[in-house]
Amino acid sequence: MNIDFNKNNDGLVPAIIQDASTKKVLMLGYMNEEAFLKTNETKKVTFFSRTKNRLWTKGEESGNYLHLVTIKNDCDNDTLLISVNPEGPTCHKGTDTCWAEENEPNFGFLSQLEGIIAKRKRMSEVEPGLREDKNSYVVSLFDEGMNKIAQKVGEEAVETVIEAKDNNDDLFLNESADLLFHYLILLQAKGFSLKDIANVLEKRH
């Protein structure tokens, strides 16, 4: 790996730290060549601390180490993207990231949809007369209970299989979307989320 440590007068290059699983950016540090070599040797991310004016292994005091997975160099050979498995919170203030974000898996729009379904579930626990949306389909499913939700997942699964045997891609995709939507509702009804399913798949892998 060709890293241009001489590009800056201080011999430092930025090191962006990213969680290997969630892809969340955890922090930004700086490395000189010695820190880079030590990181590769120990497999624990080590920076050059400009305030301490010495090498600093993240977690040497707190125990919240950043365990090295991969290091990538950018197109100009002067910025590193370091993939890690964090041990505990990354920020010295005790948060998961230095931007005070939770380091949780994000499935894009599906995570947004999970949030909407979770909100509808909470709404179903409110007295019908006090609900904001009295005509919510998702709330009505939660009202009818687990048997109805599971039944809908079964129905959508059958319809998806039927469309899979046909050649109408539009119908297949729509039925697949219906199946996934109702499965997300079932997960919420059981108290789980996509994160839990991803964890099971990851362990199997």
N, C-alpha and C positions, 0 to 999 in steps of 0.2 A: 504494500500500500504506500503510495507516494503522497506524503502530507507535507505541505509547504509551511513549515514552522518559521521560516525566515521572512515570510511576507510582511509580518508586523515586527516592529522594533523590539517588542518585549518577548518575542518568540512564542507567543500564545495563539491558539486557535480556539474558536467557540466549539463547545461540545453540547449538542442538544440531546437530552436524555428522554427516552421514550419507553413506555411500558411495552414489553414484547407481546403481551396478550391483548390488552385493551387498546393499544396504540395511542394512549393518552400521553401528551407531552408533560413530563414531570418537573423538569427544571432545566436551567441553562448554567453551564459552568465553563471553565477554561482549562485547557491542557497545554503543557509544553511537551517536548519529546520524552522527557524522563517520566512524566505522568502517564503518557500513552504507553510506554514500555512496561511500567509497573502495573497498569490496568490489565494488560495482556498477560502478564506473568501471574498475578494473583487472582485474576478473574473477578476482582472487586474494583468498581470504578474509582479512580483516583484523579484528582484535579490538582492544578497549581493554584493555591489560594493567594490572591493578590493582597488581601488584608493581613494574612499571616506570613506572607512571603516564603512559603514552603509548600512541599507536597502535602496534600490532604486527602485521605481516603474517606469518602462519604460513609458515615456510620462508625468511624473510629471511636467516637465518644458516645453516640446514642445507641449503637448496635443496629441502626437502620441502614444496612448495606444495600448497595445497588449491584446485584450479581450480573456480570457481563453475559450477554447472549451473542450479539454481533456488533461490529463497528463498520459503518459505511462512510466513505469520503464523498464530498460533493464534487460538482463538475469543475470547480476551480481549485480543488485540492487544499482548501483552507477552512473548511467547516466539517465537523464530524456529526453524524447521527448515530447515537449509541443506544442499542436496544438492550433492555435490562429486565430482570425480575426483581422488583423492589421488595425489601424486607422491612415492612412497617411503613409509616408515612415518610414522605421524602422531604417535605419542608421542615425547617428548624422550628416553625411555629406549630407543628403537629398536624398539619393538613396533608392530604394525599399528594397534592401538587403545590408548587410555589404560586399558583394562581387561585388557591383555596377552592379547587374543584375536587369532587369525588372521583376517585379512580375506578370507575365502574365500566363494564363493557357497554358499548354503544352500537346498536344495530340500525342506526339511521332512522328512517321513517318508522320502522317497526317498533323502535323504542318509544317514539312519539305516540304511536298508536296504543302501545301498552299503557302509557300514562293516561290517555283518554279513557281506556277501558277501566283502569283503576279508579278514575274519578267517577265513572258511572256506577261502579260497584259500591263506592262510598255513598253515592246518591240513593242507591237501592235500600240502604240502611236507614234512610230518613223517612218519616211518615209521608205517605203519598200526597197529602194535601200541602206539604211544605216543600215539595221538590221544585227545583228550578225548571227542569225539563220533564213535563208530565207525559211526553209521548216518545221517550227514548226507547228504541228497540233493544239496546243492550241492557238497560235497566229492567225492561220487561222480562228478559231472559233470566237475570239474576233473581227477579221476583218469583219466577216459576221454579227455580231451584236446580240442583245438580242433575236430576234425571232429564229435564228438558234440555239443558245445555249439552249434556253428553249425547242425547238423541240427535241434536242438530249437527254435532260433529260427525256422528255416524252417517247421517243423511248426506252431508256435504262430501264425505269421503267416498260414498258410493257414487254420487254424481260425478266426482272427479275421475274415478276409475272408468266410468262409462264414457266420458268425454275423451279419456286417454286412448280409447280404442278407436275413436273416430278421427277424422282428419280436419276438424274445425279447430284451428289453433286458438281463435278468439274465445270460443266457448270453453276450451280446456283451461286457458289462463284465468278466465272469470271464475270458473268453478274452483280452481286452485286457490284463488284469492279468497273466495268464500270459506273454503276449508281452513285456510290459515287464520282468517279472521275469527272464526268460531273456536279454533284451537286456542288462540290467545285468550279468549273469554274463559275457556275451560281451565287453562293454567291459572288465571286469576281466581277463579272460583275455588280451585284447590289450594290457593295460597302460594303459587309458584310463578316463575317468570322465565323468559327466554334464557336469562343468565344461568338458571339452574339446569336447563337442558343442555346448554353449551358446556357447562362444567362436566356433566355426565359424558358427553361426547369426547371432551378433551381427555378425561381419564381413560376412556376406552382406547383412544388413539395412542 
